[in-house]
């Protein structure tokens, strides 16, 4: 099981490589076991925000950096679709 602190550190590390405008909502990070083990986290891009989920395996696999980068790139594209203003 990955700790919330480790998940936060890994997410923050990957976010800095994806886009400096992405903001992690540290208050919305929590480990869940049901229905699948993983981490819920809040992510913001400007005024757009979403509560997202990442499976635990993405945090603990040997290639976790590449996995997080790929998922956060997808989250960024999702958040860019929200209207602004």
C-alpha positions as CSV (number, residue, x, y, z in Angstrom):
1,X,0.0,0.0,0.0
2,X,1.4,3.4,-0.9
3,X,1.1,6.1,1.7
4,X,-0.7,9.3,1.0
5,X,2.5,11.2,1.6
6,X,4.4,9.1,-1.0
7,X,1.6,9.4,-3.5
8,X,1.6,13.2,-3.0
9,X,5.4,13.3,-3.6
10,X,5.2,11.2,-6.7
11,X,2.2,13.1,-8.1
12,X,4.0,16.5,-7.5
13,X,7.1,15.2,-9.2
14,X,5.3,14.0,-12.3
15,X,3.1,17.2,-12.4
16,X,6.2,19.4,-12.7
17,X,7.2,17.5,-15.8
18,X,3.8,17.6,-17.4
19,X,2.8,21.3,-17.1
20,X,3.7,23.9,-14.5
21,X,0.1,25.2,-14.6
22,X,-1.3,22.0,-13.1
23,X,-2.0,22.2,-9.4
24,X,-2.4,19.3,-7.0
25,X,-5.2,19.7,-4.4
26,X,-3.3,18.3,-1.4
27,X,-6.4,18.3,0.7
28,X,-8.2,15.9,-1.8
29,X,-5.6,13.1,-1.7
30,X,-6.7,9.9,-0.1
31,X,-6.0,6.2,-0.4
32,X,-9.0,4.1,-1.1
33,X,-9.4,0.3,-1.2
34,X,-12.8,-0.1,-2.7
35,X,-13.8,-0.9,-5.4
36,X,-10.1,-0.9,-6.4
37,X,-7.0,0.0,-4.4
38,X,-5.6,3.4,-5.4
39,X,-5.4,7.1,-4.8
40,X,-8.1,9.7,-5.3
41,X,-6.6,13.2,-5.9
42,X,-7.8,16.6,-6.9
43,X,-6.2,18.4,-9.9
44,X,-6.7,21.9,-11.1
45,X,-5.8,23.7,-14.4
46,X,-6.8,27.3,-14.1
47,X,-10.5,27.4,-13.1
48,X,-11.1,23.8,-14.2
49,X,-10.8,21.1,-11.5
50,X,-11.6,17.4,-11.2
51,X,-11.4,14.6,-8.6
52,X,-9.5,11.8,-10.3
53,X,-8.4,8.3,-9.4
54,X,-5.1,6.4,-10.1
55,X,-4.7,2.7,-9.4
56,X,-2.1,1.8,-6.8
57,X,-0.2,-0.2,-9.3
58,X,0.7,2.9,-11.2
59,X,2.4,4.3,-8.1
60,X,4.3,1.1,-7.2
61,X,5.4,-0.3,-10.5
62,X,9.1,0.0,-11.5
63,X,8.1,2.3,-14.3
64,X,5.9,4.5,-12.1
65,X,7.3,7.8,-13.4
66,X,6.3,6.9,-17.0
67,X,2.8,5.7,-15.8
68,X,2.1,8.8,-13.8
69,X,3.3,11.1,-16.7
70,X,1.0,9.3,-19.1
71,X,-2.0,9.5,-16.8
72,X,-1.4,13.2,-15.9
73,X,-1.0,14.1,-19.5
74,X,-4.4,12.6,-20.2
75,X,-5.9,14.5,-17.1
76,X,-4.4,17.7,-18.5
77,X,-6.1,17.2,-21.9
78,X,-9.4,16.5,-20.1
79,X,-9.1,19.7,-18.0
80,X,-8.3,21.7,-21.1
81,X,-11.7,20.9,-22.5
82,X,-13.5,22.8,-19.7
83,X,-14.8,26.2,-20.8
84,X,-13.0,29.2,-19.3
85,X,-14.6,32.5,-18.3
